[in-house]
């Protein structure tokens, strides 16, 4: 079993932080299905947290059922990042993670996220300041580099280890790639990082199916695997992977299980979110959740015409009722 300090990751499978996705509802869905060792909150702006911005504080709500949970913060000022990390620890998070891997332009323009791979001295100061500020385990997530001409992940990994991080996570793409290309072609770089460090290395990038987790572990020797976008299409991937790792045949989610998950999740979103934002989130999740579902494309086309949440929920329920009858 992998441990980050006193925090066990059993199994060594991690839900990746994804903005607008890994909110309290989705984290609980994945946790209740089972098979995930650590869930991670969508990344939090350190300045907004320190300033007490209400919207940011609301994002940080979590419950005991989600544990162990990691809260990821980002920013470019060491003192602000340190204070944000203190608040993360005070809120009761099990792990604090530093984002040095986000390739989004609005984050890069603030010299945060993956932009820190272009200033390793600043990256060092941030890791050192956060490490001094907290006693809970600290992890850092980053990419191969800003682009293929500047692959400095090994150097950044050594910096994180030297400044006291308990583990690092490597997404096997550059910032310039965003999410293009096939990260599996660069999994070998995860193996190089693992060979260079004594602390645990978490592999990330284009794990699409449970078998991919076993392939990444075998190819790279990494200590854990982080799964992101694949979990949006198949929240059962962690349980299926845990079964495969234990020598059990993974079980596909039934149509009834999908119906229960989708309607349950959507009702939570509808109750919590303002109508316009709820519709946006529901459309996004429907596109993911109906991946591989018979006639899923019909539902995706239908919901684009709907303008209010009650009509949306009724359309989803009707879709599954028709699917049950057809079965």
HELIX and SHEET records of a PDB file:
HELIX    1   1 UNK A   24  UNK A   33  1                                  10    
HELIX    2   2 UNK A   46  UNK A   51  1                                   6    
HELIX    3   3 UNK A   54  UNK A   59  1                                   6    
HELIX    4   4 UNK A   64  UNK A   66  5                                   3    
HELIX    5   5 UNK A   78  UNK A   90  1                                  13    
HELIX    6   6 UNK A  105  UNK A  108  1                                   4    
HELIX    7   7 UNK A  113  UNK A  118  5                                   6    
HELIX    8   8 UNK A  120  UNK A  133  1                                  14    
HELIX    9   9 UNK A  153  UNK A  162  1                                  10    
HELIX   10  10 UNK A  183  UNK A  186  5                                   4    
HELIX   11  11 UNK A  187  UNK A  196  1                                  10    
HELIX   12  12 UNK A  210  UNK A  220  1                                  11    
HELIX   13  13 UNK A  229  UNK A  233  1                                   5    
HELIX   14  14 UNK A  237  UNK A  245  1                                   9    
HELIX   15  15 UNK A  255  UNK A  272  1                                  18    
HELIX   16  16 UNK A  275  UNK A  289  1                                  15    
HELIX   17  17 UNK A  296  UNK A  303  1                                   8    
HELIX   18  18 UNK A  309  UNK A  326  1                                  18    
SHEET    1   A 2 UNK A   2  UNK A   4  0                                        
SHEET    2   A 2 UNK A   7  UNK A   9 -1                                        
SHEET    1   B 9 UNK A  44  UNK A  45  0                                        
SHEET    2   B 9 UNK A  69  UNK A  74  1                                        
SHEET    3   B 9 UNK A  38  UNK A  40  1                                        
SHEET    4   B 9 UNK A  13  UNK A  15  1                                        
SHEET    5   B 9 UNK A 224  UNK A 227  1                                        
SHEET    6   B 9 UNK A 200  UNK A 204  1                                        
SHEET    7   B 9 UNK A 167  UNK A 171  1                                        
SHEET    8   B 9 UNK A 137  UNK A 143  1                                        
SHEET    9   B 9 UNK A  95  UNK A 100  1                                        
END                                                                             
